[in-house]
């Protein structure tokens, strides 16, 4: 069901349907590959923030200076990951591989490389 919602949002919302400012060197994930890359992982960004993708679909993001957002995530094709936070807010981002590194792309066109 959640995958259908994400797919519908992706196709219906022009912001989510944008090209995400992909670079020629970006490699997209399929849903299975992205699930394997994220499930059960804690990833850290260079700004000090961390994301935890629980193997049970739980998600948390901690800002570098503190502050916590919690919710549930679902992955889709083309590297799409959508999080529904406990506040009801929905956020969709995209993960790609670039030069062997995992990179988060936001709908605003920002790029956040993940620390190795």
C-alpha positions, 0 to 999 in steps of 0.5 A: 500500500505504501509503495502505491502511495509513494508512486502516486505522489511521485507521479502526481506531484511536479516537485517530486517528478523533477529530475532531481539534478542528477549528474551523469555519474549518478547511479540510481538504485532499484527498490531492492538494492536501496532496501539492502543499502539502507535497512538496519543501517545508521548513516552519517552525513558530513553536516553531522546529521545521522539517519537510522533506517530500521530493518522494521521500517522505522526511521529517525533523523538526528540533527548534528546539533541535536533534535530528533525526527522519527517516523517510518520509511518506505523505499521505491524504484529509482532510489526514492525513499519516503518518510512519514514522520510521527507529525504526519509530515511526508518527505521524499528524497532520493539516494544515488551512488556516485563514485562509490559513495552513497549520496542523498538528493533532496527535492530542492536539489541539495546533495548530501554525501554520506560519510564512509 
